[in-house]
Amino acid sequence: MPSMVVIATTAVPDRLRGALSRWTSEVVTGIFVGSVSAQVRDQLWQAVSETVGDGAAVLIHPSPTEQGYSIRTAGTRRRVPEDFDGLTLIRMRAAPMLKNPHDSS
């Protein structure tokens, strides 16, 4: 039975965006929405995970959890989903420290 999926991508290769567009609609740049079977969803996510490169991606799909959905992530990102007693919460990682070009040490 098909169910709705939302995939958000940032800085991913164009070929990945093309592959996602075959199964979903890119409603806003990098935001893909579709209704696919669990098997197609898992195959799409495998392709995303293998191709994300230096970019990042998030998949949200219906799931029998307290919140009614699950979140999967791929790539490097500051927002990380974490399980907290059955609820998925978002933890923010610290921003990377940039080296001061005027610092001589």
Biopython code that builds the backbone (N, CA, C, O; Angstrom):
import numpy as np
from Bio.PDB.StructureBuilder import StructureBuilder

atoms = [
    (1, "MET", "N", (0.845, -1.180, 0.000)),
    (1, "MET", "CA", (0.000, 0.000, 0.000)),
    (1, "MET", "C", (0.888, 1.240, 0.000)),
    (1, "MET", "O", (1.724, 1.395, 0.890)),
    (2, "PRO", "N", (0.722, 2.121, -0.976)),
    (2, "PRO", "CA", (1.554, 3.328, -1.027)),
    (2, "PRO", "C", (1.274, 4.260, 0.147)),
    (2, "PRO", "O", (0.155, 4.324, 0.655)),
    (3, "SER", "N", (2.297, 4.972, 0.564)),
    (3, "SER", "CA", (2.131, 5.987, 1.594)),
    (3, "SER", "C", (2.992, 7.188, 1.242)),
    (3, "SER", "O", (3.942, 7.080, 0.466)),
    (4, "MET", "N", (2.655, 8.319, 1.813)),
    (4, "MET", "CA", (3.322, 9.570, 1.483)),
    (4, "MET", "C", (4.732, 9.611, 2.060)),
    (4, "MET", "O", (4.968, 9.183, 3.189)),
    (5, "VAL", "N", (5.661, 10.134, 1.268)),
    (5, "VAL", "CA", (7.022, 10.362, 1.737)),
    (5, "VAL", "C", (7.418, 11.797, 1.409)),
    (5, "VAL", "O", (6.954, 12.382, 0.430)),
    (6, "VAL", "N", (8.279, 12.344, 2.248)),
    (6, "VAL", "CA", (8.880, 13.654, 1.997)),
    (6, "VAL", "C", (10.385, 13.473, 2.134)),
    (6, "VAL", "O", (10.870, 12.968, 3.146)),
    (7, "ILE", "N", (11.117, 13.890, 1.108)),
    (7, "ILE", "CA", (12.574, 13.832, 1.136)),
    (7, "ILE", "C", (13.087, 15.251, 0.913)),
    (7, "ILE", "O", (12.756, 15.893, -0.083)),
    (8, "ALA", "N", (13.898, 15.728, 1.850)),
    (8, "ALA", "CA", (14.515, 17.056, 1.730)),
    (8, "ALA", "C", (16.003, 16.860, 1.491)),
    (8, "ALA", "O", (16.665, 16.119, 2.218)),
    (9, "THR", "N", (16.527, 17.529, 0.467)),
    (9, "THR", "CA", (17.939, 17.383, 0.140)),
    (9, "THR", "C", (18.618, 18.745, 0.127)),
    (9, "THR", "O", (17.997, 19.772, -0.150)),
    (10, "THR", "N", (19.910, 18.723, 0.434)),
    (10, "THR", "CA", (20.739, 19.926, 0.390)),
    (10, "THR", "C", (22.064, 19.565, -0.270)),
    (10, "THR", "O", (22.745, 18.633, 0.158)),
    (11, "ALA", "N", (22.425, 20.301, -1.306)),
    (11, "ALA", "CA", (23.727, 20.151, -1.971)),
    (11, "ALA", "C", (24.005, 18.710, -2.387)),
    (11, "ALA", "O", (25.080, 18.177, -2.111)),
    (12, "VAL", "N", (23.044, 18.085, -3.044)),
    (12, "VAL", "CA", (23.247, 16.727, -3.546)),
    (12, "VAL", "C", (23.497, 16.782, -5.056)),
    (12, "VAL", "O", (23.126, 17.763, -5.701)),
    (13, "PRO", "N", (24.120, 15.744, -5.628)),
    (13, "PRO", "CA", (24.379, 15.730, -7.065)),
    (13, "PRO", "C", (23.079, 15.802, -7.875)),
    (13, "PRO", "O", (22.042, 15.282, -7.462)),
    (14, "ASP", "N", (23.161, 16.458, -9.037)),
    (14, "ASP", "CA", (21.982, 16.601, -9.899)),
    (14, "ASP", "C", (21.399, 15.248, -10.297)),
    (14, "ASP", "O", (20.183, 15.111, -10.437)),
    (15, "ARG", "N", (22.258, 14.255, -10.479)),
    (15, "ARG", "CA", (21.749, 12.933, -10.882)),
    (15, "ARG", "C", (20.848, 12.324, -9.814)),
    (15, "ARG", "O", (19.922, 11.581, -10.137)),
    (16, "LEU", "N", (21.110, 12.629, -8.549)),
    (16, "LEU", "CA", (20.243, 12.143, -7.466)),
    (16, "LEU", "C", (18.892, 12.848, -7.521)),
    (16, "LEU", "O", (17.848, 12.221, -7.340)),
    (17, "ARG", "N", (18.919, 14.150, -7.772)),
    (17, "ARG", "CA", (17.650, 14.879, -7.887)),
    (17, "ARG", "C", (16.829, 14.330, -9.055)),
    (17, "ARG", "O", (15.606, 14.230, -8.967)),
    (18, "GLY", "N", (17.508, 13.977, -10.146)),
    (18, "GLY", "CA", (16.802, 13.393, -11.287)),
    (18, "GLY", "C", (16.188, 12.048, -10.939)),
    (18, "GLY", "O", (15.057, 11.757, -11.329)),
    (19, "ALA", "N", (16.935, 11.223, -10.203)),
    (19, "ALA", "CA", (16.421, 9.904, -9.811)),
    (19, "ALA", "C", (15.208, 10.044, -8.897)),
    (19, "ALA", "O", (14.237, 9.300, -9.032)),
    (20, "LEU", "N", (15.262, 10.997, -7.966)),
    (20, "LEU", "CA", (14.125, 11.203, -7.057)),
    (20, "LEU", "C", (12.904, 11.717, -7.814)),
    (20, "LEU", "O", (11.768, 11.399, -7.464)),
    (21, "SER", "N", (13.146, 12.511, -8.850)),
    (21, "SER", "CA", (12.034, 13.086, -9.626)),
    (21, "SER", "C", (11.259, 12.033, -10.413)),
    (21, "SER", "O", (10.126, 12.280, -10.827)),
    (22, "ARG", "N", (11.856, 10.872, -10.620)),
    (22, "ARG", "CA", (11.135, 9.804, -11.318)),
    (22, "ARG", "C", (9.988, 9.253, -10.486)),
    (22, "ARG", "O", (8.996, 8.772, -11.033)),
    (23, "TRP", "N", (10.119, 9.323, -9.153)),
    (23, "TRP", "CA", (9.123, 8.723, -8.256)),
    (23, "TRP", "C", (8.345, 9.753, -7.463)),
    (23, "TRP", "O", (7.280, 9.454, -6.925)),
    (24, "THR", "N", (8.881, 10.985, -7.388)),
    (24, "THR", "CA", (8.255, 12.014, -6.566)),
    (24, "THR", "C", (8.195, 13.327, -7.347)),
    (24, "THR", "O", (8.723, 13.422, -8.455)),
    (25, "SER", "N", (7.550, 14.334, -6.762)),
    (25, "SER", "CA", (7.504, 15.669, -7.343)),
    (25, "SER", "C", (8.386, 16.593, -6.523)),
    (25, "SER", "O", (8.301, 16.612, -5.295)),
    (26, "GLU", "N", (9.231, 17.359, -7.199)),
    (26, "GLU", "CA", (10.073, 18.336, -6.494)),
    (26, "GLU", "C", (9.249, 19.607, -6.362)),
    (26, "GLU", "O", (9.238, 20.435, -7.273)),
    (27, "VAL", "N", (8.558, 19.770, -5.235)),
    (27, "VAL", "CA", (7.605, 20.866, -5.050)),
    (27, "VAL", "C", (8.293, 22.198, -4.790)),
    (27, "VAL", "O", (7.757, 23.249, -5.141)),
    (28, "VAL", "N", (9.452, 22.168, -4.191)),
    (28, "VAL", "CA", (10.318, 23.325, -3.971)),
    (28, "VAL", "C", (11.718, 22.769, -4.166)),
    (28, "VAL", "O", (11.935, 21.573, -3.971)),
    (29, "THR", "N", (12.660, 23.598, -4.540)),
    (29, "THR", "CA", (14.016, 23.108, -4.774)),
    (29, "THR", "C", (14.490, 22.252, -3.596)),
    (29, "THR", "O", (14.572, 22.723, -2.462)),
    (30, "GLY", "N", (14.799, 20.992, -3.886)),
    (30, "GLY", "CA", (15.330, 20.083, -2.886)),
    (30, "GLY", "C", (14.289, 19.389, -2.020)),
    (30, "GLY", "O", (14.657, 18.575, -1.173)),
    (31, "ILE", "N", (13.000, 19.681, -2.200)),
    (31, "ILE", "CA", (11.937, 19.043, -1.408)),
    (31, "ILE", "C", (11.119, 18.159, -2.348)),
    (31, "ILE", "O", (10.469, 18.648, -3.272)),
    (32, "PHE", "N", (11.162, 16.857, -2.096)),
    (32, "PHE", "CA", (10.480, 15.879, -2.940)),
    (32, "PHE", "C", (9.333, 15.247, -2.152)),
    (32, "PHE", "O", (9.510, 14.827, -1.009)),
    (33, "VAL", "N", (8.150, 15.185, -2.779)),
    (33, "VAL", "CA", (6.962, 14.617, -2.136)),
    (33, "VAL", "C", (6.377, 13.580, -3.077)),
    (33, "VAL", "O", (6.266, 13.808, -4.281)),
    (34, "GLY", "N", (6.000, 12.425, -2.510)),
    (34, "GLY", "CA", (5.399, 11.388, -3.328)),
    (34, "GLY", "C", (4.646, 10.379, -2.491)),
    (34, "GLY", "O", (4.667, 10.427, -1.261)),
    (35, "SER", "N", (3.982, 9.465, -3.176)),
    (35, "SER", "CA", (3.269, 8.367, -2.533)),
    (35, "SER", "C", (3.792, 7.091, -3.170)),
    (35, "SER", "O", (3.500, 6.795, -4.329)),
    (36, "VAL", "N", (4.571, 6.338, -2.399)),
    (36, "VAL", "CA", (5.232, 5.147, -2.932)),
    (36, "VAL", "C", (5.082, 3.989, -1.948)),
    (36, "VAL", "O", (4.737, 4.191, -0.784)),
    (37, "SER", "N", (5.344, 2.787, -2.426)),
    (37, "SER", "CA", (5.299, 1.609, -1.549)),
    (37, "SER", "C", (6.522, 1.628, -0.625)),
    (37, "SER", "O", (7.486, 2.354, -0.871)),
    (38, "ALA", "N", (6.469, 0.830, 0.428)),
    (38, "ALA", "CA", (7.594, 0.743, 1.362)),
    (38, "ALA", "C", (8.847, 0.238, 0.650)),
    (38, "ALA", "O", (9.956, 0.672, 0.960)),
    (39, "GLN", "N", (8.673, -0.665, -0.290)),
    (39, "GLN", "CA", (9.829, -1.200, -1.019)),
    (39, "GLN", "C", (10.484, -0.105, -1.865)),
    (39, "GLN", "O", (11.708, 0.030, -1.854)),
    (40, "VAL", "N", (9.691, 0.672, -2.591)),
    (40, "VAL", "CA", (10.248, 1.762, -3.403)),
    (40, "VAL", "C", (10.876, 2.809, -2.492)),
    (40, "VAL", "O", (11.953, 3.320, -2.800)),
    (41, "ARG", "N", (10.223, 3.139, -1.373)),
    (41, "ARG", "CA", (10.771, 4.111, -0.423)),
    (41, "ARG", "C", (12.147, 3.674, 0.060)),
    (41, "ARG", "O", (13.084, 4.472, 0.089)),
    (42, "ASP", "N", (12.268, 2.398, 0.440)),
    (42, "ASP", "CA", (13.549, 1.909, 0.943)),
    (42, "ASP", "C", (14.610, 1.907, -0.149)),
    (42, "ASP", "O", (15.774, 2.192, 0.130)),
    (43, "GLN", "N", (14.235, 1.591, -1.389)),
    (43, "GLN", "CA", (15.203, 1.613, -2.489)),
    (43, "GLN", "C", (15.627, 3.049, -2.810)),
    (43, "GLN", "O", (16.798, 3.308, -3.088)),
    (44, "LEU", "N", (14.664, 3.985, -2.770)),
    (44, "LEU", "CA", (15.011, 5.392, -2.980)),
    (44, "LEU", "C", (15.975, 5.866, -1.900)),
    (44, "LEU", "O", (16.954, 6.554, -2.192)),
    (45, "TRP", "N", (15.696, 5.496, -0.653)),
    (45, "TRP", "CA", (16.549, 5.946, 0.445)),
    (45, "TRP", "C", (17.944, 5.338, 0.355)),
    (45, "TRP", "O", (18.932, 5.994, 0.685)),
    (46, "GLN", "N", (18.026, 4.098, -0.088)),
    (46, "GLN", "CA", (19.340, 3.477, -0.281)),
    (46, "GLN", "C", (20.127, 4.251, -1.337)),
    (46, "GLN", "O", (21.318, 4.512, -1.162)),
    (47, "ALA", "N", (19.457, 4.620, -2.439)),
    (47, "ALA", "CA", (20.128, 5.407, -3.486)),
    (47, "ALA", "C", (20.559, 6.765, -2.941)),
    (47, "ALA", "O", (21.657, 7.232, -3.244)),
    (48, "VAL", "N", (19.701, 7.405, -2.136)),
    (48, "VAL", "CA", (20.054, 8.700, -1.546)),
    (48, "VAL", "C", (21.267, 8.541, -0.636)),
    (48, "VAL", "O", (22.215, 9.321, -0.730)),
    (49, "SER", "N", (21.247, 7.549, 0.236)),
    (49, "SER", "CA", (22.337, 7.351, 1.197)),
    (49, "SER", "C", (23.669, 7.089, 0.505)),
    (49, "SER", "O", (24.718, 7.526, 0.979)),
    (50, "GLU", "N", (23.624, 6.380, -0.608)),
    (50, "GLU", "CA", (24.858, 6.039, -1.329)),
    (50, "GLU", "C", (25.365, 7.199, -2.182)),
    (50, "GLU", "O", (26.540, 7.221, -2.548)),
    (51, "THR", "N", (24.503, 8.161, -2.507)),
    (51, "THR", "CA", (24.854, 9.209, -3.465)),
    (51, "THR", "C", (24.952, 10.585, -2.830)),
    (51, "THR", "O", (25.367, 11.525, -3.508)),
    (52, "VAL", "N", (24.596, 10.749, -1.585)),
    (52, "VAL", "CA", (24.471, 12.072, -0.974)),
    (52, "VAL", "C", (25.785, 12.847, -0.998)),
    (52, "VAL", "O", (25.754, 14.077, -1.032)),
    (53, "GLY", "N", (26.937, 12.177, -0.983)),
    (53, "GLY", "CA", (28.232, 12.860, -1.050)),
    (53, "GLY", "C", (28.425, 13.822, 0.107)),
    (53, "GLY", "O", (28.226, 13.458, 1.266)),
    (54, "ASP", "N", (28.814, 15.053, -0.209)),
    (54, "ASP", "CA", (29.026, 16.076, 0.823)),
    (54, "ASP", "C", (27.727, 16.779, 1.216)),
    (54, "ASP", "O", (27.735, 17.643, 2.092)),
    (55, "GLY", "N", (26.624, 16.423, 0.585)),
    (55, "GLY", "CA", (25.343, 17.045, 0.877)),
    (55, "GLY", "C", (24.671, 16.384, 2.070)),
    (55, "GLY", "O", (25.310, 15.691, 2.863)),
    (56, "ALA", "N", (23.377, 16.613, 2.177)),
    (56, "ALA", "CA", (22.603, 16.047, 3.279)),
    (56, "ALA", "C", (21.190, 15.766, 2.788)),
    (56, "ALA", "O", (20.708, 16.395, 1.846)),
    (57, "ALA", "N", (20.536, 14.812, 3.441)),
    (57, "ALA", "CA", (19.164, 14.469, 3.069)),
    (57, "ALA", "C", (18.403, 13.979, 4.294)),
    (57, "ALA", "O", (18.980, 13.420, 5.227)),
    (58, "VAL", "N", (17.093, 14.202, 4.265)),
    (58, "VAL", "CA", (16.189, 13.751, 5.331)),
    (58, "VAL", "C", (14.984, 13.092, 4.664)),
    (58, "VAL", "O", (14.427, 13.621, 3.702)),
    (59, "LEU", "N", (14.591, 11.943, 5.180)),
    (59, "LEU", "CA", (13.386, 11.247, 4.725)),
    (59, "LEU", "C", (12.402, 11.199, 5.884)),
    (59, "LEU", "O", (12.768, 10.836, 7.002)),
    (60, "ILE", "N", (11.154, 11.564, 5.617)),
    (60, "ILE", "CA", (10.074, 11.475, 6.613)),
    (60, "ILE", "C", (8.982, 10.624, 5.999)),
    (60, "ILE", "O", (8.536, 10.885, 4.882)),
    (61, "HIS", "N", (8.545, 9.591, 6.738)),
    (61, "HIS", "CA", (7.493, 8.716, 6.221)),
    (61, "HIS", "C", (6.619, 8.209, 7.362)),
    (61, "HIS", "O", (7.064, 8.155, 8.508)),
    (62, "PRO", "N", (5.369, 7.834, 7.054)),
    (62, "PRO", "CA", (4.473, 7.318, 8.091)),
    (62, "PRO", "C", (5.059, 6.065, 8.753)),
    (62, "PRO", "O", (5.688, 5.237, 8.093)),
    (63, "SER", "N", (4.844, 5.944, 10.041)),
    (63, "SER", "CA", (5.379, 4.809, 10.783)),
    (63, "SER", "C", (4.537, 4.614, 12.040)),
    (63, "SER", "O", (3.993, 5.584, 12.568)),
    (64, "PRO", "N", (4.416, 3.374, 12.531)),
    (64, "PRO", "CA", (3.596, 3.139, 13.726)),
    (64, "PRO", "C", (4.316, 3.543, 15.016)),
    (64, "PRO", "O", (4.503, 2.722, 15.914)),
    (65, "THR", "N", (4.713, 4.803, 15.099)),
    (65, "THR", "CA", (5.358, 5.339, 16.299)),
    (65, "THR", "C", (4.363, 6.249, 17.015)),
    (65, "THR", "O", (3.270, 6.504, 16.510)),
    (66, "GLU", "N", (4.745, 6.732, 18.181)),
    (66, "GLU", "CA", (3.872, 7.641, 18.934)),
    (66, "GLU", "C", (3.538, 8.891, 18.120)),
    (66, "GLU", "O", (2.427, 9.416, 18.192)),
    (67, "GLN", "N", (4.520, 9.358, 17.345)),
    (67, "GLN", "CA", (4.326, 10.568, 16.549)),
    (67, "GLN", "C", (3.673, 10.287, 15.195)),
    (67, "GLN", "O", (3.198, 11.206, 14.527)),
    (68, "GLY", "N", (3.654, 9.019, 14.796)),
    (68, "GLY", "CA", (3.019, 8.642, 13.543)),
    (68, "GLY", "C", (3.925, 8.732, 12.335)),
    (68, "GLY", "O", (3.480, 8.522, 11.206)),
    (69, "TYR", "N", (5.195, 9.042, 12.561)),
    (69, "TYR", "CA", (6.140, 9.109, 11.451)),
    (69, "TYR", "C", (7.541, 8.770, 11.945)),
    (69, "TYR", "O", (7.821, 8.782, 13.144)),
    (70, "SER", "N", (8.418, 8.466, 10.979)),
    (70, "SER", "CA", (9.828, 8.207, 11.269)),
    (70, "SER", "C", (10.682, 9.146, 10.449)),
    (70, "SER", "O", (10.266, 9.634, 9.399)),
    (71, "ILE", "N", (11.889, 9.394, 10.945)),
    (71, "ILE", "CA", (12.833, 10.283, 10.273)),
    (71, "ILE", "C", (14.124, 9.520, 10.036)),
    (71, "ILE", "O", (14.642, 8.869, 10.944)),
    (72, "ARG", "N", (14.647, 9.599, 8.814)),
    (72, "ARG", "CA", (15.960, 9.047, 8.494)),
    (72, "ARG", "C", (16.809, 10.191, 7.947)),
    (72, "ARG", "O", (16.297, 11.083, 7.272)),
    (73, "THR", "N", (18.095, 10.161, 8.238)),
    (73, "THR", "CA", (18.987, 11.194, 7.722)),
    (73, "THR", "C", (20.196, 10.562, 7.054)),
    (73, "THR", "O", (20.577, 9.432, 7.363)),
    (74, "ALA", "N", (20.790, 11.305, 6.138)),
    (74, "ALA", "CA", (22.029, 10.880, 5.473)),
    (74, "ALA", "C", (22.877, 12.117, 5.250)),
    (74, "ALA", "O", (22.354, 13.211, 5.036)),
    (75, "GLY", "N", (24.185, 11.939, 5.301)),
    (75, "GLY", "CA", (25.085, 13.067, 5.107)),
    (75, "GLY", "C", (25.344, 13.791, 6.412)),
    (75, "GLY", "O", (24.899, 13.369, 7.479)),
    (76, "THR", "N", (26.070, 14.887, 6.304)),
    (76, "THR", "CA", (26.449, 15.662, 7.474)),
    (76, "THR", "C", (25.479, 16.813, 7.666)),
    (76, "THR", "O", (25.227, 17.594, 6.749)),
    (77, "ARG", "N", (24.940, 16.903, 8.875)),
    (77, "ARG", "CA", (24.013, 17.982, 9.169)),
    (77, "ARG", "C", (24.066, 18.319, 10.654)),
    (77, "ARG", "O", (24.474, 17.494, 11.472)),
    (78, "ARG", "N", (23.647, 19.544, 10.999)),
    (78, "ARG", "CA", (23.671, 19.977, 12.399)),
    (78, "ARG", "C", (22.490, 19.419, 13.173)),
    (78, "ARG", "O", (22.609, 19.177, 14.374)),
    (79, "ARG", "N", (21.362, 19.208, 12.525)),
    (79, "ARG", "CA", (20.171, 18.697, 13.217)),
    (79, "ARG", "C", (20.176, 17.170, 13.131)),
    (79, "ARG", "O", (20.188, 16.594, 12.043)),
    (80, "VAL", "N", (20.165, 16.528, 14.303)),
    (80, "VAL", "CA", (20.251, 15.073, 14.366)),
    (80, "VAL", "C", (19.039, 14.542, 15.134)),
    (80, "VAL", "O", (18.838, 14.913, 16.290)),
    (81, "PRO", "N", (18.218, 13.667, 14.504)),
    (81, "PRO", "CA", (17.090, 13.083, 15.248)),
    (81, "PRO", "C", (17.598, 12.074, 16.276)),
    (81, "PRO", "O", (18.489, 11.274, 15.988)),
    (82, "GLU", "N", (17.022, 12.121, 17.477)),
    (82, "GLU", "CA", (17.385, 11.180, 18.531)),
    (82, "GLU", "C", (16.123, 10.684, 19.220)),
    (82, "GLU", "O", (15.173, 11.436, 19.433)),
    (83, "ASP", "N", (16.134, 9.403, 19.561)),
    (83, "ASP", "CA", (15.011, 8.797, 20.264)),
    (83, "ASP", "C", (15.062, 9.187, 21.739)),
    (83, "ASP", "O", (16.102, 9.043, 22.381)),
    (84, "PHE", "N", (13.952, 9.679, 22.277)),
    (84, "PHE", "CA", (13.851, 10.029, 23.686)),
    (84, "PHE", "C", (12.579, 9.386, 24.212)),
    (84, "PHE", "O", (11.490, 9.943, 24.071)),
    (85, "ASP", "N", (12.717, 8.207, 24.823)),
    (85, "ASP", "CA", (11.569, 7.463, 25.355)),
    (85, "ASP", "C", (10.466, 7.274, 24.327)),
    (85, "ASP", "O", (9.285, 7.432, 24.638)),
    (86, "GLY", "N", (10.853, 6.934, 23.098)),
    (86, "GLY", "CA", (9.876, 6.659, 22.057)),
    (86, "GLY", "C", (9.493, 7.857, 21.213)),
    (86, "GLY", "O", (8.791, 7.703, 20.213)),
    (87, "LEU", "N", (9.934, 9.039, 21.587)),
    (87, "LEU", "CA", (9.680, 10.241, 20.788)),
    (87, "LEU", "C", (10.962, 10.623, 20.058)),
    (87, "LEU", "O", (12.055, 10.533, 20.617)),
    (88, "THR", "N", (10.823, 11.042, 18.831)),
    (88, "THR", "CA", (11.982, 11.511, 18.090)),
    (88, "THR", "C", (12.114, 13.003, 18.301)),
    (88, "THR", "O", (11.237, 13.780, 17.924)),
    (89, "LEU", "N", (13.225, 13.395, 18.910)),
    (89, "LEU", "CA", (13.526, 14.806, 19.130)),
    (89, "LEU", "C", (14.710, 15.185, 18.252)),
    (89, "LEU", "O", (15.472, 14.321, 17.819)),
    (90, "ILE", "N", (14.859, 16.467, 17.995)),
    (90, "ILE", "CA", (15.953, 16.945, 17.156)),
    (90, "ILE", "C", (16.998, 17.621, 18.044)),
    (90, "ILE", "O", (16.704, 18.571, 18.769)),
    (91, "ARG", "N", (18.216, 17.106, 17.966)),
    (91, "ARG", "CA", (19.338, 17.681, 18.719)),
    (91, "ARG", "C", (20.171, 18.524, 17.757)),
    (91, "ARG", "O", (20.434, 18.117, 16.625)),
    (92, "MET", "N", (20.580, 19.697, 18.219)),
    (92, "MET", "CA", (21.430, 20.563, 17.399)),
    (92, "MET", "C", (22.885, 20.349, 17.783)),
    (92, "MET", "O", (23.247, 20.426, 18.957)),
    (93, "ARG", "N", (23.713, 20.081, 16.787)),
    (93, "ARG", "CA", (25.156, 20.003, 17.023)),
    (93, "ARG", "C", (25.723, 21.416, 17.005)),
    (93, "ARG", "O", (25.154, 22.326, 16.403)),
    (94, "ALA", "N", (26.858, 21.576, 17.678)),
    (94, "ALA", "CA", (27.528, 22.877, 17.675)),
    (94, "ALA", "C", (28.006, 23.202, 16.272)),
    (94, "ALA", "O", (28.383, 22.316, 15.505)),
    (95, "ALA", "N", (27.985, 24.481, 15.953)),
    (95, "ALA", "CA", (28.484, 24.916, 14.648)),
    (95, "ALA", "C", (29.985, 24.702, 14.600)),
    (95, "ALA", "O", (30.664, 24.873, 15.612)),
    (96, "PRO", "N", (30.514, 24.331, 13.444)),
    (96, "PRO", "CA", (31.969, 24.136, 13.358)),
    (96, "PRO", "C", (32.690, 25.460, 13.598)),
    (96, "PRO", "O", (32.237, 26.517, 13.160)),
    (97, "MET", "N", (33.820, 25.383, 14.299)),
    (97, "MET", "CA", (34.613, 26.576, 14.586)),
    (97, "MET", "C", (35.411, 26.946, 13.337)),
    (97, "MET", "O", (36.092, 26.107, 12.748)),
    (98, "LEU", "N", (35.315, 28.187, 12.953)),
    (98, "LEU", "CA", (36.092, 28.666, 11.820)),
    (98, "LEU", "C", (37.366, 29.317, 12.336)),
    (98, "LEU", "O", (37.351, 30.021, 13.346)),
    (99, "LYS", "N", (38.449, 29.078, 11.647)),
    (99, "LYS", "CA", (39.722, 29.649, 12.057)),
    (99, "LYS", "C", (39.739, 31.134, 11.697)),
    (99, "LYS", "O", (39.383, 31.522, 10.585)),
    (100, "ASN", "N", (40.166, 31.968, 12.676)),
    (100, "ASN", "CA", (40.262, 33.396, 12.460)),
    (100, "ASN", "C", (41.480, 33.678, 11.579)),
    (100, "ASN", "O", (42.598, 33.336, 11.964)),
    (101, "PRO", "N", (41.292, 34.298, 10.394)),
    (101, "PRO", "CA", (42.441, 34.530, 9.512)),
    (101, "PRO", "C", (43.432, 35.530, 10.098)),
    (101, "PRO", "O", (44.562, 35.612, 9.617)),
    (102, "HIS", "N", (43.042, 36.306, 11.137)),
    (102, "HIS", "CA", (43.939, 37.293, 11.751)),
    (102, "HIS", "C", (44.663, 36.714, 12.958)),
    (102, "HIS", "O", (45.512, 37.382, 13.549)),
    (103, "ASP", "N", (44.336, 35.475, 13.331)),
    (103, "ASP", "CA", (44.969, 34.825, 14.483)),
    (103, "ASP", "C", (46.266, 34.182, 14.014)),
    (103, "ASP", "O", (46.252, 33.337, 13.119)),
    (104, "SER", "N", (47.392, 34.579, 14.615)),
    (104, "SER", "CA", (48.690, 34.052, 14.185)),
    (104, "SER", "C", (49.074, 32.768, 14.897)),
    (104, "SER", "O", (50.084, 32.166, 14.532)),
    (105, "SER", "N", (48.320, 32.314, 15.899)),
    (105, "SER", "CA", (48.673, 31.090, 16.618)),
    (105, "SER", "C", (48.168, 29.855, 15.948)),
    (105, "SER", "O", (48.391, 28.750, 16.442)),
]
sb = StructureBuilder()
sb.init_structure("model")
sb.init_model(0)
sb.init_chain("A")
sb.init_seg("    ")
for serial, (resi, resn, name, xyz) in enumerate(atoms, 1):
    if name == "N":
        sb.init_residue(resn, " ", resi, " ")
    sb.init_atom(name, np.array(xyz, "f"), 0.0, 1.0, " ", f" {name:<3s}", serial, name[0])
structure = sb.get_structure()
